[in-house]
Amino acid sequence: MRIDKFLKVSRILKRRTVAQEACSAGKVMVNGRQAKPPHEIKEGDVVEILYNTGTLKFRVLAVKEVVKKDDAQNLYEIIA
């Protein structure tokens, strides 16, 4: 699955266009490397998103095309 779609499906970012913009601006890292929107994500990848106020780092636990809102948080685990 593409990183921009994963960020939207997991509800880390609200819209896919916002995820695409973040990736294009170099604010999304996968396993320590900058990720462009078409970057393929898989289970076990470590993703880091750089915000103006800090960073969010998480590990991908599952990759699913469609997820209910309540189950979205089961797709990843936040790393301190």
PDB file with SEQRES, HELIX, SHEET and CRYST1 records, atoms N, CA, C and O in Angstrom:
SEQRES   1 A   80  MET ARG ILE ASP LYS PHE LEU LYS VAL SER ARG ILE LEU          
SEQRES   2 A   80  LYS ARG ARG THR VAL ALA GLN GLU ALA CYS SER ALA GLY          
SEQRES   3 A   80  LYS VAL MET VAL ASN GLY ARG GLN ALA LYS PRO PRO HIS          
SEQRES   4 A   80  GLU ILE LYS GLU GLY ASP VAL VAL GLU ILE LEU TYR ASN          
SEQRES   5 A   80  THR GLY THR LEU LYS PHE ARG VAL LEU ALA VAL LYS GLU          
SEQRES   6 A   80  VAL VAL LYS LYS ASP ASP ALA GLN ASN LEU TYR GLU ILE          
SEQRES   7 A   80  ILE ALA                                                      
HELIX    1 AA1 ILE A    3  VAL A    9  1                                   7    
HELIX    2 AA2 ARG A   16  SER A   24  1                                   9    
HELIX    3 AA3 LYS A   69  LEU A   75  5                                   7    
SHEET    1 AA1 5 ARG A  33  GLN A  34  0                                        
SHEET    2 AA1 5 VAL A  28  VAL A  30 -1                                        
SHEET    3 AA1 5 VAL A  46  LEU A  50 -1                                        
SHEET    4 AA1 5 THR A  55  VAL A  60 -1                                        
SHEET    5 AA1 5 TYR A  76  ILE A  78 -1                                        
CRYST1    1.000    1.000    1.000  90.00  90.00  90.00 P 1           1          
ATOM      1  N   MET A   1       0.847  -1.175   0.000  1.00  0.00           N  
ATOM      2  CA  MET A   1       0.000   0.000   0.000  1.00  0.00           C  
ATOM      3  C   MET A   1       0.898   1.245   0.000  1.00  0.00           C  
ATOM      4  O   MET A   1       1.964   1.256   0.615  1.00  0.00           O  
ATOM      5  N   ARG A   2       0.455   2.264  -0.684  1.00  0.00           N  
ATOM      6  CA  ARG A   2       1.195   3.523  -0.735  1.00  0.00           C  
ATOM      7  C   ARG A   2       1.170   4.203   0.632  1.00  0.00           C  
ATOM      8  O   ARG A   2       0.187   4.094   1.364  1.00  0.00           O  
ATOM      9  N   ILE A   3       2.246   4.900   0.972  1.00  0.00           N  
ATOM     10  CA  ILE A   3       2.344   5.568   2.277  1.00  0.00           C  
ATOM     11  C   ILE A   3       1.258   6.622   2.442  1.00  0.00           C  
ATOM     12  O   ILE A   3       0.695   6.751   3.529  1.00  0.00           O  
ATOM     13  N   ASP A   4       0.950   7.377   1.393  1.00  0.00           N  
ATOM     14  CA  ASP A   4      -0.074   8.413   1.525  1.00  0.00           C  
ATOM     15  C   ASP A   4      -1.443   7.808   1.814  1.00  0.00           C  
ATOM     16  O   ASP A   4      -2.217   8.363   2.594  1.00  0.00           O  
ATOM     17  N   LYS A   5      -1.742   6.681   1.192  1.00  0.00           N  
ATOM     18  CA  LYS A   5      -3.029   6.023   1.450  1.00  0.00           C  
ATOM     19  C   LYS A   5      -3.056   5.424   2.860  1.00  0.00           C  
ATOM     20  O   LYS A   5      -4.082   5.485   3.537  1.00  0.00           O  
ATOM     21  N   PHE A   6      -1.942   4.849   3.303  1.00  0.00           N  
ATOM     22  CA  PHE A   6      -1.893   4.282   4.647  1.00  0.00           C  
ATOM     23  C   PHE A   6      -2.141   5.351   5.703  1.00  0.00           C  
ATOM     24  O   PHE A   6      -2.884   5.120   6.656  1.00  0.00           O  
ATOM     25  N   LEU A   7      -1.526   6.513   5.541  1.00  0.00           N  
ATOM     26  CA  LEU A   7      -1.702   7.591   6.515  1.00  0.00           C  
ATOM     27  C   LEU A   7      -3.157   8.021   6.594  1.00  0.00           C  
ATOM     28  O   LEU A   7      -3.633   8.400   7.664  1.00  0.00           O  
ATOM     29  N   LYS A   8      -3.866   7.969   5.482  1.00  0.00           N  
ATOM     30  CA  LYS A   8      -5.290   8.330   5.465  1.00  0.00           C  
ATOM     31  C   LYS A   8      -6.142   7.211   6.064  1.00  0.00           C  
ATOM     32  O   LYS A   8      -7.006   7.472   6.902  1.00  0.00           O  
ATOM     33  N   VAL A   9      -5.906   5.964   5.639  1.00  0.00           N  
ATOM     34  CA  VAL A   9      -6.700   4.829   6.125  1.00  0.00           C  
ATOM     35  C   VAL A   9      -6.530   4.651   7.631  1.00  0.00           C  
ATOM     36  O   VAL A   9      -7.494   4.334   8.328  1.00  0.00           O  
ATOM     37  N   SER A  10      -5.320   4.851   8.136  1.00  0.00           N  
ATOM     38  CA  SER A  10      -5.055   4.694   9.567  1.00  0.00           C  
ATOM     39  C   SER A  10      -5.496   5.912  10.375  1.00  0.00           C  
ATOM     40  O   SER A  10      -5.445   5.913  11.605  1.00  0.00           O  
ATOM     41  N   ARG A  11      -5.927   6.941   9.664  1.00  0.00           N  
ATOM     42  CA  ARG A  11      -6.424   8.179  10.268  1.00  0.00           C  
ATOM     43  C   ARG A  11      -5.348   8.936  11.060  1.00  0.00           C  
ATOM     44  O   ARG A  11      -5.653   9.668  12.002  1.00  0.00           O  
ATOM     45  N   ILE A  12      -4.106   8.746  10.665  1.00  0.00           N  
ATOM     46  CA  ILE A  12      -3.026   9.549  11.239  1.00  0.00           C  
ATOM     47  C   ILE A  12      -3.121  10.960  10.660  1.00  0.00           C  
ATOM     48  O   ILE A  12      -2.962  11.950  11.375  1.00  0.00           O  
ATOM     49  N   LEU A  13      -3.382  11.036   9.358  1.00  0.00           N  
ATOM     50  CA  LEU A  13      -3.677  12.312   8.704  1.00  0.00           C  
ATOM     51  C   LEU A  13      -5.092  12.216   8.130  1.00  0.00           C  
ATOM     52  O   LEU A  13      -5.498  11.155   7.655  1.00  0.00           O  
ATOM     53  N   LYS A  14      -5.833  13.304   8.173  1.00  0.00           N  
ATOM     54  CA  LYS A  14      -7.258  13.261   7.843  1.00  0.00           C  
ATOM     55  C   LYS A  14      -7.567  13.067   6.371  1.00  0.00           C  
ATOM     56  O   LYS A  14      -8.551  12.411   6.027  1.00  0.00           O  
ATOM     57  N   ARG A  15      -6.742  13.627   5.497  1.00  0.00           N  
ATOM     58  CA  ARG A  15      -7.015  13.525   4.072  1.00  0.00           C  
ATOM     59  C   ARG A  15      -5.783  13.045   3.328  1.00  0.00           C  
ATOM     60  O   ARG A  15      -4.649  13.300   3.735  1.00  0.00           O  
ATOM     61  N   ARG A  16      -6.030  12.342   2.227  1.00  0.00           N  
ATOM     62  CA  ARG A  16      -4.923  11.805   1.444  1.00  0.00           C  
ATOM     63  C   ARG A  16      -4.117  12.936   0.799  1.00  0.00           C  
ATOM     64  O   ARG A  16      -2.900  12.821   0.657  1.00  0.00           O  
ATOM     65  N   THR A  17      -4.777  14.015   0.412  1.00  0.00           N  
ATOM     66  CA  THR A  17      -4.039  15.128  -0.187  1.00  0.00           C  
ATOM     67  C   THR A  17      -3.072  15.744   0.817  1.00  0.00           C  
ATOM     68  O   THR A  17      -1.977  16.168   0.444  1.00  0.00           O  
ATOM     69  N   VAL A  18      -3.465  15.796   2.079  1.00  0.00           N  
ATOM     70  CA  VAL A  18      -2.568  16.305   3.123  1.00  0.00           C  
ATOM     71  C   VAL A  18      -1.374  15.359   3.271  1.00  0.00           C  
ATOM     72  O   VAL A  18      -0.241  15.809   3.437  1.00  0.00           O  
ATOM     73  N   ALA A  19      -1.629  14.059   3.210  1.00  0.00           N  
ATOM     74  CA  ALA A  19      -0.551  13.070   3.301  1.00  0.00           C  
ATOM     75  C   ALA A  19       0.397  13.193   2.111  1.00  0.00           C  
ATOM     76  O   ALA A  19       1.613  13.098   2.275  1.00  0.00           O  
ATOM     77  N   GLN A  20      -0.152  13.404   0.917  1.00  0.00           N  
ATOM     78  CA  GLN A  20       0.682  13.569  -0.274  1.00  0.00           C  
ATOM     79  C   GLN A  20       1.554  14.812  -0.162  1.00  0.00           C  
ATOM     80  O   GLN A  20       2.734  14.783  -0.512  1.00  0.00           O  
ATOM     81  N   GLU A  21       0.970  15.902   0.326  1.00  0.00           N  
ATOM     82  CA  GLU A  21       1.729  17.145   0.491  1.00  0.00           C  
ATOM     83  C   GLU A  21       2.856  16.975   1.511  1.00  0.00           C  
ATOM     84  O   GLU A  21       3.963  17.472   1.302  1.00  0.00           O  
ATOM     85  N   ALA A  22       2.577  16.273   2.618  1.00  0.00           N  
ATOM     86  CA  ALA A  22       3.598  16.043   3.642  1.00  0.00           C  
ATOM     87  C   ALA A  22       4.740  15.202   3.079  1.00  0.00           C  
ATOM     88  O   ALA A  22       5.909  15.481   3.348  1.00  0.00           O  
ATOM     89  N   CYS A  23       4.409  14.177   2.300  1.00  0.00           N  
ATOM     90  CA  CYS A  23       5.439  13.323   1.704  1.00  0.00           C  
ATOM     91  C   CYS A  23       6.273  14.111   0.696  1.00  0.00           C  
ATOM     92  O   CYS A  23       7.500  14.012   0.687  1.00  0.00           O  
ATOM     93  N   SER A  24       5.616  14.879  -0.137  1.00  0.00           N  
ATOM     94  CA  SER A  24       6.325  15.662  -1.160  1.00  0.00           C  
ATOM     95  C   SER A  24       7.228  16.717  -0.539  1.00  0.00           C  
ATOM     96  O   SER A  24       8.261  17.066  -1.112  1.00  0.00           O  
ATOM     97  N   ALA A  25       6.845  17.230   0.631  1.00  0.00           N  
ATOM     98  CA  ALA A  25       7.640  18.246   1.317  1.00  0.00           C  
ATOM     99  C   ALA A  25       8.791  17.639   2.127  1.00  0.00           C  
ATOM    100  O   ALA A  25       9.556  18.377   2.749  1.00  0.00           O  
ATOM    101  N   GLY A  26       8.926  16.309   2.128  1.00  0.00           N  
ATOM    102  CA  GLY A  26      10.017  15.661   2.839  1.00  0.00           C  
ATOM    103  C   GLY A  26       9.784  15.520   4.333  1.00  0.00           C  
ATOM    104  O   GLY A  26      10.740  15.378   5.095  1.00  0.00           O  
ATOM    105  N   LYS A  27       8.533  15.557   4.762  1.00  0.00           N  
ATOM    106  CA  LYS A  27       8.221  15.475   6.189  1.00  0.00           C  
ATOM    107  C   LYS A  27       7.872  14.070   6.658  1.00  0.00           C  
ATOM    108  O   LYS A  27       7.552  13.869   7.830  1.00  0.00           O  
ATOM    109  N   VAL A  28       7.931  13.095   5.751  1.00  0.00           N  
ATOM    110  CA  VAL A  28       7.621  11.713   6.114  1.00  0.00           C  
ATOM    111  C   VAL A  28       8.844  10.854   5.822  1.00  0.00           C  
ATOM    112  O   VAL A  28       9.392  10.871   4.720  1.00  0.00           O  
ATOM    113  N   MET A  29       9.258  10.100   6.844  1.00  0.00           N  
ATOM    114  CA  MET A  29      10.405   9.215   6.724  1.00  0.00           C  
ATOM    115  C   MET A  29       9.950   7.777   6.977  1.00  0.00           C  
ATOM    116  O   MET A  29       9.179   7.522   7.902  1.00  0.00           O  
ATOM    117  N   VAL A  30      10.424   6.846   6.162  1.00  0.00           N  
ATOM    118  CA  VAL A  30      10.142   5.425   6.355  1.00  0.00           C  
ATOM    119  C   VAL A  30      11.474   4.719   6.507  1.00  0.00           C  
ATOM    120  O   VAL A  30      12.311   4.743   5.604  1.00  0.00           O  
ATOM    121  N   ASN A  31      11.662   4.095   7.648  1.00  0.00           N  
ATOM    122  CA  ASN A  31      12.920   3.393   7.963  1.00  0.00           C  
ATOM    123  C   ASN A  31      14.132   4.306   7.774  1.00  0.00           C  
ATOM    124  O   ASN A  31      15.169   3.875   7.269  1.00  0.00           O  
ATOM    125  N   GLY A  32      13.993   5.565   8.183  1.00  0.00           N  
ATOM    126  CA  GLY A  32      15.104   6.500   8.145  1.00  0.00           C  
ATOM    127  C   GLY A  32      15.342   7.195   6.813  1.00  0.00           C  
ATOM    128  O   GLY A  32      16.293   7.966   6.687  1.00  0.00           O  
ATOM    129  N   ARG A  33      14.502   6.942   5.820  1.00  0.00           N  
ATOM    130  CA  ARG A  33      14.661   7.563   4.502  1.00  0.00           C  
ATOM    131  C   ARG A  33      13.414   8.360   4.159  1.00  0.00           C  
ATOM    132  O   ARG A  33      12.302   7.988   4.535  1.00  0.00           O  
ATOM    133  N   GLN A  34      13.609   9.459   3.443  1.00  0.00           N  
ATOM    134  CA  GLN A  34      12.458  10.257   3.017  1.00  0.00           C  
ATOM    135  C   GLN A  34      11.586   9.425   2.097  1.00  0.00           C  
ATOM    136  O   GLN A  34      12.084   8.684   1.249  1.00  0.00           O  
ATOM    137  N   ALA A  35      10.265   9.555   2.274  1.00  0.00           N  
ATOM    138  CA  ALA A  35       9.316   8.781   1.483  1.00  0.00           C  
ATOM    139  C   ALA A  35       8.461   9.709   0.642  1.00  0.00           C  
ATOM    140  O   ALA A  35       7.869  10.658   1.155  1.00  0.00           O  
ATOM    141  N   LYS A  36       8.399   9.434  -0.643  1.00  0.00           N  
ATOM    142  CA  LYS A  36       7.502  10.153  -1.542  1.00  0.00           C  
ATOM    143  C   LYS A  36       6.133   9.457  -1.504  1.00  0.00           C  
ATOM    144  O   LYS A  36       6.047   8.320  -1.039  1.00  0.00           O  
ATOM    145  N   PRO A  37       5.066  10.107  -1.979  1.00  0.00           N  
ATOM    146  CA  PRO A  37       3.713   9.520  -1.889  1.00  0.00           C  
ATOM    147  C   PRO A  37       3.562   8.091  -2.417  1.00  0.00           C  
ATOM    148  O   PRO A  37       2.807   7.321  -1.823  1.00  0.00           O  
ATOM    149  N   PRO A  38       4.244   7.694  -3.508  1.00  0.00           N  
ATOM    150  CA  PRO A  38       4.026   6.316  -3.984  1.00  0.00           C  
ATOM    151  C   PRO A  38       4.837   5.243  -3.262  1.00  0.00           C  
ATOM    152  O   PRO A  38       4.775   4.073  -3.639  1.00  0.00           O  
ATOM    153  N   HIS A  39       5.597   5.618  -2.230  1.00  0.00           N  
ATOM    154  CA  HIS A  39       6.424   4.641  -1.499  1.00  0.00           C  
ATOM    155  C   HIS A  39       5.538   3.531  -0.934  1.00  0.00           C  
ATOM    156  O   HIS A  39       4.545   3.806  -0.260  1.00  0.00           O  
ATOM    157  N   GLU A  40       5.897   2.288  -1.209  1.00  0.00           N  
ATOM    158  CA  GLU A  40       5.132   1.136  -0.720  1.00  0.00           C  
ATOM    159  C   GLU A  40       5.502   0.835   0.730  1.00  0.00           C  
ATOM    160  O   GLU A  40       6.678   0.728   1.077  1.00  0.00           O  
ATOM    161  N   ILE A  41       4.482   0.701   1.561  1.00  0.00           N  
ATOM    162  CA  ILE A  41       4.680   0.438   2.990  1.00  0.00           C  
ATOM    163  C   ILE A  41       4.314  -1.020   3.269  1.00  0.00           C  
ATOM    164  O   ILE A  41       3.445  -1.589   2.608  1.00  0.00           O  
ATOM    165  N   LYS A  42       4.988  -1.615   4.254  1.00  0.00           N  
ATOM    166  CA  LYS A  42       4.673  -2.998   4.633  1.00  0.00           C  
ATOM    167  C   LYS A  42       4.740  -3.127   6.151  1.00  0.00           C  
ATOM    168  O   LYS A  42       5.229  -2.232   6.840  1.00  0.00           O  
ATOM    169  N   GLU A  43       4.252  -4.235   6.653  1.00  0.00           N  
ATOM    170  CA  GLU A  43       4.265  -4.469   8.091  1.00  0.00           C  
ATOM    171  C   GLU A  43       5.697  -4.449   8.608  1.00  0.00           C  
ATOM    172  O   GLU A  43       6.605  -4.995   7.981  1.00  0.00           O  
ATOM    173  N   GLY A  44       5.885  -3.813   9.759  1.00  0.00           N  
ATOM    174  CA  GLY A  44       7.199  -3.742  10.377  1.00  0.00           C  
ATOM    175  C   GLY A  44       7.962  -2.471  10.058  1.00  0.00           C  
ATOM    176  O   GLY A  44       8.962  -2.176  10.712  1.00  0.00           O  
ATOM    177  N   ASP A  45       7.513  -1.710   9.068  1.00  0.00           N  
ATOM    178  CA  ASP A  45       8.179  -0.449   8.735  1.00  0.00           C  
ATOM    179  C   ASP A  45       8.015   0.549   9.871  1.00  0.00           C  
ATOM    180  O   ASP A  45       6.984   0.577  10.544  1.00  0.00           O  
ATOM    181  N   VAL A  46       9.039   1.368  10.077  1.00  0.00           N  
ATOM    182  CA  VAL A  46       8.981   2.437  11.075  1.00  0.00           C  
ATOM    183  C   VAL A  46       8.833   3.756  10.326  1.00  0.00           C  
ATOM    184  O   VAL A  46       9.663   4.106   9.487  1.00  0.00           O  
ATOM    185  N   VAL A  47       7.765   4.478  10.642  1.00  0.00           N  
ATOM    186  CA  VAL A  47       7.443   5.727   9.953  1.00  0.00           C  
ATOM    187  C   VAL A  47       7.582   6.876  10.942  1.00  0.00           C  
ATOM    188  O   VAL A  47       7.186   6.766  12.103  1.00  0.00           O  
ATOM    189  N   GLU A  48       8.148   7.974  10.468  1.00  0.00           N  
ATOM    190  CA  GLU A  48       8.297   9.175  11.292  1.00  0.00           C  
ATOM    191  C   GLU A  48       7.740  10.355  10.505  1.00  0.00           C  
ATOM    192  O   GLU A  48       8.111  10.576   9.352  1.00  0.00           O  
ATOM    193  N   ILE A  49       6.848  11.108  11.137  1.00  0.00           N  
ATOM    194  CA  ILE A  49       6.260  12.292  10.518  1.00  0.00           C  
ATOM    195  C   ILE A  49       6.747  13.512  11.287  1.00  0.00           C  
ATOM    196  O   ILE A  49       6.623  13.582  12.510  1.00  0.00           O  
ATOM    197  N   LEU A  50       7.298  14.464  10.558  1.00  0.00           N  
ATOM    198  CA  LEU A  50       7.814  15.682  11.172  1.00  0.00           C  
ATOM    199  C   LEU A  50       6.741  16.767  11.119  1.00  0.00           C  
ATOM    200  O   LEU A  50       6.313  17.180  10.042  1.00  0.00           O  
ATOM    201  N   TYR A  51       6.313  17.223  12.299  1.00  0.00           N  
ATOM    202  CA  TYR A  51       5.356  18.322  12.418  1.00  0.00           C  
ATOM    203  C   TYR A  51       6.115  19.569  12.867  1.00  0.00           C  
ATOM    204  O   TYR A  51       7.275  19.486  13.270  1.00  0.00           O  
ATOM    205  N   ASN A  52       5.457  20.720  12.795  1.00  0.00           N  
ATOM    206  CA  ASN A  52       6.067  21.958  13.275  1.00  0.00           C  
ATOM    207  C   ASN A  52       6.325  21.893  14.780  1.00  0.00           C  
ATOM    208  O   ASN A  52       7.286  22.482  15.275  1.00  0.00           O  
ATOM    209  N   THR A  53       5.461  21.173  15.506  1.00  0.00           N  
ATOM    210  CA  THR A  53       5.556  21.125  16.969  1.00  0.00           C  
ATOM    211  C   THR A  53       6.331  19.918  17.483  1.00  0.00           C  
ATOM    212  O   THR A  53       6.574  19.822  18.686  1.00  0.00           O  
ATOM    213  N   GLY A  54       6.722  19.006  16.620  1.00  0.00           N  
ATOM    214  CA  GLY A  54       7.440  17.817  17.051  1.00  0.00           C  
ATOM    215  C   GLY A  54       7.352  16.718  16.015  1.00  0.00           C  
ATOM    216  O   GLY A  54       7.107  16.976  14.837  1.00  0.00           O  
ATOM    217  N   THR A  55       7.555  15.481  16.465  1.00  0.00           N  
ATOM    218  CA  THR A  55       7.506  14.348  15.543  1.00  0.00           C  
ATOM    219  C   THR A  55       6.595  13.253  16.080  1.00  0.00           C  
ATOM    220  O   THR A  55       6.359  13.156  17.284  1.00  0.00           O  
ATOM    221  N   LEU A  56       6.092  12.435  15.171  1.00  0.00           N  
ATOM    222  CA  LEU A  56       5.318  11.253  15.517  1.00  0.00           C  
ATOM    223  C   LEU A  56       6.032  10.068  14.884  1.00  0.00           C  
ATOM    224  O   LEU A  56       6.248  10.041  13.672  1.00  0.00           O  
ATOM    225  N   LYS A  57       6.396   9.093  15.701  1.00  0.00           N  
ATOM    226  CA  LYS A  57       7.102   7.915  15.213  1.00  0.00           C  
ATOM    227  C   LYS A  57       6.273   6.689  15.564  1.00  0.00           C  
ATOM    228  O   LYS A  57       5.860   6.520  16.711  1.00  0.00           O  
ATOM    229  N   PHE A  58       6.030   5.828  14.566  1.00  0.00           N  
ATOM    230  CA  PHE A  58       5.220   4.639  14.811  1.00  0.00           C  
ATOM    231  C   PHE A  58       5.672   3.478  13.940  1.00  0.00           C  
ATOM    232  O   PHE A  58       6.337   3.666  12.922  1.00  0.00           O  
ATOM    233  N   ARG A  59       5.298   2.267  14.362  1.00  0.00           N  
ATOM    234  CA  ARG A  59       5.602   1.036  13.630  1.00  0.00           C  
ATOM    235  C   ARG A  59       4.304   0.522  13.010  1.00  0.00           C  
ATOM    236  O   ARG A  59       3.263   0.493  13.666  1.00  0.00           O  
ATOM    237  N   VAL A  60       4.374   0.124  11.766  1.00  0.00           N  
ATOM    238  CA  VAL A  60       3.213  -0.407  11.060  1.00  0.00           C  
ATOM    239  C   VAL A  60       2.989  -1.848  11.514  1.00  0.00           C  
ATOM    240  O   VAL A  60       3.883  -2.687  11.400  1.00  0.00           O  
ATOM    241  N   LEU A  61       1.789  -2.131  12.030  1.00  0.00           N  
ATOM    242  CA  LEU A  61       1.459  -3.482  12.490  1.00  0.00           C  
ATOM    243  C   LEU A  61       0.676  -4.272  11.455  1.00  0.00           C  
ATOM    244  O   LEU A  61       0.825  -5.490  11.354  1.00  0.00           O  
ATOM    245  N   ALA A  62      -0.163  -3.576  10.678  1.00  0.00           N  
ATOM    246  CA  ALA A  62      -0.983  -4.233   9.668  1.00  0.00           C  
ATOM    247  C   ALA A  62      -1.265  -3.260   8.539  1.00  0.00           C  
ATOM    248  O   ALA A  62      -1.304  -2.046   8.739  1.00  0.00           O  
ATOM    249  N   VAL A  63      -1.459  -3.810   7.353  1.00  0.00           N  
ATOM    250  CA  VAL A  63      -1.786  -3.001   6.185  1.00  0.00           C  
ATOM    251  C   VAL A  63      -3.111  -3.516   5.637  1.00  0.00           C  
ATOM    252  O   VAL A  63      -3.191  -4.646   5.154  1.00  0.00           O  
ATOM    253  N   LYS A  64      -4.147  -2.688   5.712  1.00  0.00           N  
ATOM    254  CA  LYS A  64      -5.474  -3.059   5.222  1.00  0.00           C  
ATOM    255  C   LYS A  64      -6.018  -1.932   4.364  1.00  0.00           C  
ATOM    256  O   LYS A  64      -5.781  -0.757   4.644  1.00  0.00           O  
ATOM    257  N   GLU A  65      -6.754  -2.296   3.309  1.00  0.00           N  
ATOM    258  CA  GLU A  65      -7.309  -1.303   2.390  1.00  0.00           C  
ATOM    259  C   GLU A  65      -8.448  -0.509   3.025  1.00  0.00           C  
ATOM    260  O   GLU A  65      -8.551   0.702   2.830  1.00  0.00           O  
ATOM    261  N   VAL A  66      -9.299  -1.196   3.784  1.00  0.00           N  
ATOM    262  CA  VAL A  66     -10.466  -0.554   4.392  1.00  0.00           C  
ATOM    263  C   VAL A  66     -10.499  -0.918   5.868  1.00  0.00           C  
ATOM    264  O   VAL A  66     -10.359  -2.084   6.236  1.00  0.00           O  
ATOM    265  N   VAL A  67     -10.687   0.101   6.715  1.00  0.00           N  
ATOM    266  CA  VAL A  67     -10.730  -0.116   8.158  1.00  0.00           C  
ATOM    267  C   VAL A  67     -11.793   0.792   8.761  1.00  0.00           C  
ATOM    268  O   VAL A  67     -11.939   1.947   8.361  1.00  0.00           O  
ATOM    269  N   LYS A  68     -12.529   0.260   9.722  1.00  0.00           N  
ATOM    270  CA  LYS A  68     -13.495   1.095  10.432  1.00  0.00           C  
ATOM    271  C   LYS A  68     -12.752   2.057  11.350  1.00  0.00           C  
ATOM    272  O   LYS A  68     -11.612   1.806  11.743  1.00  0.00           O  
ATOM    273  N   LYS A  69     -13.403   3.142  11.680  1.00  0.00           N  
ATOM    274  CA  LYS A  69     -12.782   4.188  12.490  1.00  0.00           C  
ATOM    275  C   LYS A  69     -12.239   3.637  13.809  1.00  0.00           C  
ATOM    276  O   LYS A  69     -11.136   3.992  14.224  1.00  0.00           O  
ATOM    277  N   ASP A  70     -13.007   2.778  14.460  1.00  0.00           N  
ATOM    278  CA  ASP A  70     -12.592   2.241  15.758  1.00  0.00           C  
ATOM    279  C   ASP A  70     -11.394   1.294  15.659  1.00  0.00           C  
ATOM    280  O   ASP A  70     -10.653   1.130  16.628  1.00  0.00           O  
ATOM    281  N   ASP A  71     -11.203   0.672  14.494  1.00  0.00           N  
ATOM    282  CA  ASP A  71     -10.114  -0.283  14.316  1.00  0.00           C  
ATOM    283  C   ASP A  71      -8.857   0.335  13.724  1.00  0.00           C  
ATOM    284  O   ASP A  71      -7.831  -0.338  13.618  1.00  0.00           O  
ATOM    285  N   ALA A  72      -8.920   1.600  13.339  1.00  0.00           N  
ATOM    286  CA  ALA A  72      -7.776   2.251  12.683  1.00  0.00           C  
ATOM    287  C   ALA A  72      -6.533   2.283  13.566  1.00  0.00           C  
ATOM    288  O   ALA A  72      -5.414   2.163  13.068  1.00  0.00           O  
ATOM    289  N   GLN A  73      -6.724   2.442  14.865  1.00  0.00           N  
ATOM    290  CA  GLN A  73      -5.569   2.517  15.770  1.00  0.00           C  
ATOM    291  C   GLN A  73      -4.848   1.177  15.914  1.00  0.00           C  
ATOM    292  O   GLN A  73      -3.745   1.134  16.460  1.00  0.00           O  
ATOM    293  N   ASN A  74      -5.442   0.089  15.441  1.00  0.00           N  
ATOM    294  CA  ASN A  74      -4.805  -1.226  15.515  1.00  0.00           C  
ATOM    295  C   ASN A  74      -3.822  -1.458  14.365  1.00  0.00           C  
ATOM    296  O   ASN A  74      -3.150  -2.489  14.326  1.00  0.00           O  
ATOM    297  N   LEU A  75      -3.733  -0.510  13.434  1.00  0.00           N  
ATOM    298  CA  LEU A  75      -2.829  -0.649  12.297  1.00  0.00           C  
ATOM    299  C   LEU A  75      -1.397  -0.254  12.633  1.00  0.00           C  
ATOM    300  O   LEU A  75      -0.476  -0.571  11.880  1.00  0.00           O  
ATOM    301  N   TYR A  76      -1.197   0.439  13.761  1.00  0.00           N  
ATOM    302  CA  TYR A  76       0.136   0.926  14.104  1.00  0.00           C  
ATOM    303  C   TYR A  76       0.309   1.005  15.606  1.00  0.00           C  
ATOM    304  O   TYR A  76      -0.666   0.994  16.358  1.00  0.00           O  
ATOM    305  N   GLU A  77       1.566   1.084  16.041  1.00  0.00           N  
ATOM    306  CA  GLU A  77       1.865   1.320  17.447  1.00  0.00           C  
ATOM    307  C   GLU A  77       2.847   2.476  17.531  1.00  0.00           C  
ATOM    308  O   GLU A  77       3.814   2.535  16.771  1.00  0.00           O  
ATOM    309  N   ILE A  78       2.600   3.382  18.444  1.00  0.00           N  
ATOM    310  CA  ILE A  78       3.446   4.556  18.587  1.00  0.00           C  
ATOM    311  C   ILE A  78       4.719   4.185  19.349  1.00  0.00           C  
ATOM    312  O   ILE A  78       4.676   3.490  20.364  1.00  0.00           O  
ATOM    313  N   ILE A  79       5.833   4.659  18.841  1.00  0.00           N  
ATOM    314  CA  ILE A  79       7.138   4.420  19.454  1.00  0.00           C  
ATOM    315  C   ILE A  79       7.568   5.703  20.141  1.00  0.00           C  
ATOM    316  O   ILE A  79       7.456   6.786  19.566  1.00  0.00           O  
ATOM    317  N   ALA A  80       8.053   5.592  21.351  1.00  0.00           N  
ATOM    318  CA  ALA A  80       8.459   6.784  22.110  1.00  0.00           C  
ATOM    319  C   ALA A  80       9.673   7.459  21.535  1.00  0.00           C  
ATOM    320  O   ALA A  80      10.127   8.472  22.068  1.00  0.00           O  
TER     321      ALA A  80                                                      
END                                                                             
